[in-house]
Amino acid sequence: MIDTKESLSQLVSEALHGEKYPIAKIISKIETENNLEFRECLFQELSLQNPDTKEGLTIGITGTPGAGKSSLLGELCRLFLDFAPNKKMAIVAIDPSSNVSGGSILGDRTRVTLPRRDNRIYFRSQPSQLELGGLNPYTYHVIRFLRKIFDYVFIETVGIGQNEISVSLISDLSFLVMQPLGGDQVQFMKSGIMEVPEAFIINKCDEESLANSSYYMLESTLEFIKDILPDQSLPPIFKTSVTKRKGIEELLQYILQYKKRKDKNTETLTQLTQWIRNEYGRWGISIWEELESSKWNQAVKRNPLGGIHKLKYEEEERKIVSMIQTKIK
């Protein structure tokens, strides 16, 4: 437990230096229920101690079960230590939870070998808690915290289906990991998730002919749906093999050189809407739309200094709770 403001201040100070135990302790508190007050104190303390630091780039890695996401991420970590000596990265790996016991093996970390005393890399496992979309209910807040400390924050989802796109909503850069001959052209085209990632990875390219066949099939599929993609241009496709250590260096260089950032206000609004729906259902959404829609439609606005007004998640969450409590009374 974190009981006093003084102890939180000390933990935040140590976390900003990359110390793993304080980071783990803070995340454990974020992952508990009814943590709004703690999150308010935490992000206020982070703003006081680290006011001007640019938030880290968030990279989402998702794909079907067995596509090799964990092994690929482990190899990226190994190369990261060599190619980015002055940078830090964090990994949040989501493991599936049992429908019977509710437990989770948290086995992704077994495929990622990290140097124990190197504060440039931090790894955290989370159970999915049976949530759809590939993420844990607390993943978003954990990511927000880690962005304040690390230059790159990777999210590895559980194996997903055809239309689960949650990770793309909290990532600046998202990858869909596939494996050779994972489906025909029609299978590619009917997957709603195909329209979301900024880039694609065909992993397990150990056999060149199979890899090339899948590459050209995917490329032709993306060419067909190009007009509905965000930039109306073909996203990059990487061919990688962990076994042969092929293509992973090129993938890492692409990530290190990536500059685009998604609008964080849009992200905040999306996550708040999802939280309202999960907590209060359609009734909560209807109250929000009835009482605050005009204000929320103007949430992203110009402030007097000419910059974009940045929404604060906890501030908006407290407003919503207050609104709903008033409606109940």
Buried (B, 14 or more C-beta within 10 A) or exposed (E): EBEEEEEBBBBBBBBBEBBBEBBEBBBEBBBEEEBEEBBBBBBBBBEEBBEEEEBBBBBBBBBBEEBBBBBBBBBBBBBBBEEBEEBBBBBBBBBBBEEEEEEBEBEBBEBBEBEEEEEBBBBBBBBBBEBEBBBBBBBBBBBBBBBBBBBBBBBBBBBBEEBBBBBBBBBBBBBBBBBBEBBEEEEBEEBEBBBBBBBBBBBBBEEEEBBBBBBEBBEEBBEEEEEEBEEEEEBEBBBBBBEEEBBBBEBBEBBBEBEEEBEBBEBBBBBBBBBBBEEBEEEBEEBBEEBBEEEBEEBBEEEEEEEEBEBBBBEBBBBBBEBBEEBEE
